[in-house]
Amino acid sequence: MMAGMRLRIRHGTVYRYASPTKGVIQTLHLTPRNHASQYVAYWRLDVSENAKLYMHEDAFGNITHNFTAEGAFTELGVHVDGEVETHDTDGLVSGTIERFPPSLYLRETPLTHPDAAILAFAQEVMSAAGGDGGLKLLHAMLGRVNGDIVFDTDPTHTTTTAVEAFALKRGVCQDLTHIFISAVRSLGVPARYVGGYFHRMDGIIDQDAGHAWAEAYVPDLGWVAFDAANGISATDAHVRVAVGLDYLGVTPIRGTRYGGGSETMDVKVRVDQAKRQMQN
């Protein structure tokens, strides 16, 4: 018997501009796809201002949408509503689109480049794991990052690097994921960033943002998902949307605008359990 859930996800982002904008161009990573751990029962993506969405796959196989909204407007909304059936595979990731060899995910980025402190930390965890470079190391790293870095939404932002968050010993799921990735890559373990959603077990269904975790490659086993913010491997509470080398590769909404003056953004995410189910 394999436990599973049916998760209902609603994700709304509203931009408001101080003066009418002349146009907006956006790229969206907001649509999950099927793999062994999840099945997308339905998914709807809407954009206000009658913008037409153009769907394609990016280099990593993520479903990506682009749109251009032209004309004078002071508010723009992007809304997602869908349900996904998920299954717990003990963190093992299979059935995904793999366009590149695992070695690509050893590549450093500005957000994941390690400094001397992260390199020393990684070596310390490796030694504590007995020099094992496989699952034992990764679970040890998961525990250390989760234990050493305090979850705190105040001191970091979307451009905070792994080095900066590690020095602060504070951050959000994005920061803990970047630290985990930076450390294990420095030890020769391919790792990638995953953006998606997480169903909390504490009864809180309204959230301020989506979720992030990492996947690391283990020879003879494959990709395994590690959620450093929660100190667990991914479960049926996780909905995987997009993967990349770091946050910038899976940003839910990213783009540019012309005019509009100052901008404010209101994000509301709701992840609720639609139906618990059991499957043979």
C-alpha positions as CSV (number, residue, x, y, z in Angstrom):
1,M,0.0,0.0,0.0
2,M,1.3,3.4,-0.9
3,A,-0.1,6.4,1.0
4,G,-1.0,9.5,-1.0
5,M,-2.8,12.8,-0.9
6,R,-4.8,14.9,-3.3
7,L,-3.6,18.5,-2.7
8,R,-5.5,21.6,-3.8
9,I,-3.3,24.5,-4.6
10,R,-4.2,28.2,-5.1
11,H,-1.5,30.7,-5.8
12,G,-2.3,34.3,-6.5
13,T,0.2,37.1,-7.2
14,V,-1.1,40.7,-7.7
15,Y,1.2,43.5,-8.8
16,R,0.1,47.1,-8.2
17,Y,1.8,50.1,-9.9
18,A,1.9,53.7,-8.6
19,S,1.2,55.0,-12.1
20,P,-0.1,53.2,-15.3
21,T,2.5,50.9,-16.8
22,K,3.2,50.8,-20.5
23,G,3.7,47.0,-20.6
24,V,4.9,43.9,-18.9
25,I,6.8,40.9,-20.0
26,Q,6.8,37.9,-17.7
27,T,8.1,34.3,-17.6
28,L,6.2,31.9,-15.3
29,H,7.3,28.6,-13.7
30,L,3.9,27.8,-12.2
31,T,2.8,24.5,-13.8
32,P,3.9,21.1,-12.4
33,R,4.1,18.0,-14.6
34,N,3.6,14.3,-13.9
35,H,6.2,12.0,-12.6
36,A,6.3,8.9,-10.4
37,S,5.5,10.8,-7.2
38,Q,2.7,13.1,-8.5
39,Y,-0.1,13.3,-11.0
40,V,-1.6,16.6,-12.0
41,A,-5.4,16.1,-11.9
42,Y,-6.1,19.6,-13.2
43,W,-4.3,22.9,-13.4
44,R,-5.5,26.3,-14.5
45,L,-3.3,29.3,-15.0
46,D,-4.8,32.7,-15.6
47,V,-3.4,36.2,-16.2
48,S,-5.4,39.4,-16.0
49,E,-5.3,42.1,-18.7
50,N,-6.2,39.6,-21.3
51,A,-2.6,38.6,-21.8
52,K,-2.1,35.5,-24.0
53,L,0.0,32.8,-22.5
54,Y,2.6,30.9,-24.6
55,M,3.7,27.6,-23.2
56,H,7.0,25.8,-23.9
57,E,9.6,23.7,-22.1
58,D,12.8,25.3,-20.9
59,A,16.2,23.7,-21.1
60,F,15.5,21.6,-17.9
61,G,12.2,20.3,-19.1
62,N,10.1,22.6,-16.9
63,I,6.8,23.8,-18.2
64,T,7.2,27.5,-18.8
65,H,4.8,30.2,-19.8
66,N,5.5,33.6,-21.3
67,F,3.2,36.5,-21.8
68,T,3.3,40.2,-22.7
69,A,0.6,42.6,-21.4
70,E,0.5,45.9,-23.2
71,G,-1.3,49.1,-22.5
72,A,-1.9,51.3,-19.6
73,F,-2.9,49.5,-16.4
74,T,-2.1,49.8,-12.7
75,E,-2.7,46.2,-11.6
76,L,-1.7,42.8,-12.9
77,G,-2.7,39.5,-11.5
78,V,-1.4,35.9,-12.1
79,H,-3.5,33.2,-10.5
80,V,-3.1,29.4,-10.3
81,D,-5.7,26.9,-9.2
82,G,-5.2,23.1,-9.4
83,E,-5.2,19.7,-7.8
84,V,-2.3,17.2,-7.7
85,E,-2.3,13.6,-6.5
86,T,0.9,12.9,-4.7
87,H,2.6,9.7,-3.4
88,D,5.3,9.2,-0.8
89,T,8.4,7.5,-2.4
90,D,10.8,8.1,0.5
91,G,12.3,11.0,-1.3
92,L,13.3,9.0,-4.5
93,V,12.6,10.9,-7.6
94,S,11.9,9.1,-10.9
95,G,9.9,9.5,-14.1
96,T,11.1,13.1,-14.5
97,I,12.5,14.6,-17.7
98,E,16.3,14.5,-17.6
99,R,18.0,16.5,-20.3
100,F,21.4,16.7,-18.8
101,P,23.9,14.3,-17.1
102,P,24.0,14.6,-13.3
103,S,27.5,16.2,-13.6
104,L,25.8,19.4,-14.9
105,Y,24.4,20.0,-11.4
106,L,27.9,20.4,-10.0
107,R,28.1,23.8,-11.7
108,E,28.4,26.7,-9.3
109,T,26.2,29.8,-9.6
110,P,26.5,33.2,-7.9
111,L,23.8,32.2,-5.5
112,T,25.4,28.8,-4.6
113,H,29.2,29.6,-4.8
114,P,30.7,28.4,-1.5
115,D,33.2,30.4,0.6
116,A,35.8,29.1,3.1
117,A,33.2,28.8,5.8
118,I,30.8,26.7,3.7
119,L,33.8,24.5,2.5
120,A,34.9,23.9,6.1
121,F,31.3,23.1,7.1
122,A,31.0,20.6,4.3
123,Q,34.2,18.9,5.2
124,E,33.1,18.7,8.9
125,V,29.8,17.1,7.9
126,M,31.7,14.7,5.6
127,S,34.0,13.7,8.4
128,A,31.1,13.1,10.8
129,A,29.5,10.9,8.2
130,G,32.6,8.7,8.2
131,G,33.8,9.9,4.8
132,D,30.7,8.4,3.1
133,G,29.8,10.4,0.0
134,G,26.3,8.8,-0.4
135,L,23.0,8.8,1.4
136,K,24.7,8.9,4.9
137,L,26.4,12.2,4.0
138,L,23.3,13.7,2.5
139,H,21.1,12.9,5.5
140,A,23.8,14.2,7.8
141,M,24.0,17.4,5.7
142,L,20.2,17.7,5.9
143,G,20.2,17.5,9.6
144,R,23.1,19.9,10.1
145,V,21.6,22.6,7.7
146,N,18.2,22.2,9.3
147,G,19.7,22.4,12.8
148,D,22.3,25.1,12.3
149,I,20.3,27.6,10.2
150,V,17.3,29.3,11.9
151,F,14.2,29.7,9.7
152,D,13.6,33.5,9.7
153,T,11.8,35.5,7.1
154,D,13.3,38.9,8.1
155,P,17.0,39.1,7.2
156,T,17.1,37.6,3.7
157,H,15.6,38.3,0.3
158,T,15.4,36.7,-3.2
159,T,19.0,37.7,-4.1
160,T,20.6,36.5,-0.8
161,T,23.5,34.1,-1.6
162,A,24.3,30.9,0.2
163,V,27.4,32.6,1.7
164,E,25.4,35.5,3.1
165,A,22.7,33.2,4.6
166,F,25.3,30.9,6.1
167,A,27.0,33.8,7.7
168,L,23.7,35.0,9.2
169,K,22.8,31.5,10.2
170,R,19.3,32.5,9.3
171,G,17.0,32.4,6.3
172,V,14.0,31.0,4.5
173,C,13.5,27.7,2.6
174,Q,15.3,29.2,-0.4
175,D,18.4,30.0,1.7
176,L,18.6,26.7,3.4
177,T,18.3,25.0,0.0
178,H,21.1,27.1,-1.4
179,I,23.3,26.3,1.5
180,F,22.6,22.6,1.2
181,I,23.3,22.6,-2.5
182,S,26.5,24.7,-2.1
183,A,27.9,22.4,0.5
184,V,27.2,19.0,-1.2
185,R,28.4,20.3,-4.6
186,S,31.7,21.2,-2.9
187,L,32.0,17.6,-2.0
188,G,31.4,16.4,-5.5
189,V,27.7,15.5,-5.2
190,P,25.5,16.8,-8.0
191,A,22.6,18.8,-6.5
192,R,19.8,21.0,-7.9
193,Y,17.2,23.4,-6.7
194,V,13.5,22.5,-6.7
195,G,10.6,25.0,-6.6
196,G,7.1,23.9,-5.7
197,Y,4.5,23.7,-2.9
198,F,4.4,22.1,0.6
199,H,1.3,20.9,2.5
200,R,2.0,21.8,6.2
201,M,0.9,19.3,8.8
202,D,0.3,21.9,11.5
203,G,-3.1,22.9,10.1
204,I,-1.8,26.1,8.5
205,I,-2.9,26.2,4.8
206,D,-2.4,29.9,4.0
207,Q,1.2,30.7,3.2
208,D,3.2,33.7,2.0
209,A,5.1,31.9,-0.8
210,G,5.7,28.6,-2.4
211,H,8.4,26.2,-1.1
212,A,11.9,25.1,-2.0
213,W,14.0,22.0,-1.5
214,A,17.0,20.2,-3.1
215,E,17.5,17.0,-5.1
216,A,20.9,15.3,-4.9
217,Y,22.2,12.5,-7.1
218,V,23.3,9.2,-5.6
219,P,25.0,6.7,-7.9
220,D,23.0,3.4,-8.3
221,L,20.0,5.1,-6.8
222,G,19.3,8.3,-8.7
223,W,17.9,11.6,-7.5
224,V,16.8,11.9,-3.9
225,A,14.9,15.0,-2.6
226,F,16.0,16.7,0.7
227,D,13.9,19.5,2.3
228,A,16.4,21.3,4.5
229,A,13.8,23.8,5.8
230,N,11.8,20.9,7.4
231,G,14.7,18.5,7.9
232,I,13.0,15.7,5.9
233,S,13.2,14.0,2.6
234,A,10.4,15.0,0.2
235,T,7.1,13.2,0.9
236,D,3.5,13.2,-0.5
237,A,3.2,16.7,1.1
238,H,5.5,18.1,-1.6
239,V,4.4,19.2,-5.1
240,R,7.3,19.5,-7.5
241,V,7.0,22.3,-10.1
242,A,10.4,23.2,-11.5
243,V,14.1,22.4,-11.2
244,G,17.3,24.4,-11.9
245,L,20.7,25.2,-10.7
246,D,19.4,27.7,-8.2
247,Y,16.4,29.9,-7.4
248,L,16.8,32.1,-10.4
249,G,16.2,29.1,-12.7
250,V,12.8,28.3,-11.2
251,T,11.5,31.7,-10.1
252,P,7.7,31.4,-10.2
253,I,7.3,34.9,-11.9
254,R,10.1,36.8,-13.4
255,G,10.2,39.6,-15.9
256,T,10.3,43.3,-16.6
257,R,8.0,46.2,-17.1
258,Y,7.9,49.5,-18.8
259,G,6.8,52.5,-16.7
260,G,4.5,52.2,-13.8
261,G,6.5,53.9,-11.1
262,S,6.9,52.1,-7.9
263,E,5.6,48.6,-7.5
264,T,4.0,46.5,-4.7
265,M,3.4,42.8,-4.9
266,D,0.9,40.8,-2.9
267,V,1.3,37.0,-2.9
268,K,-1.2,34.5,-1.4
269,V,-0.6,30.7,-1.5
270,R,-3.0,28.2,-0.1
271,V,-2.1,24.5,0.0
272,D,-4.9,22.3,1.3
273,Q,-5.7,18.6,1.4
274,A,-8.5,17.9,-1.0
275,K,-8.8,14.2,-0.5
276,R,-6.7,11.6,1.3
277,Q,-6.5,8.4,-0.5
278,M,-4.8,5.0,-0.4
279,Q,-3.6,3.2,-3.5
280,N,-2.4,-0.3,-4.2
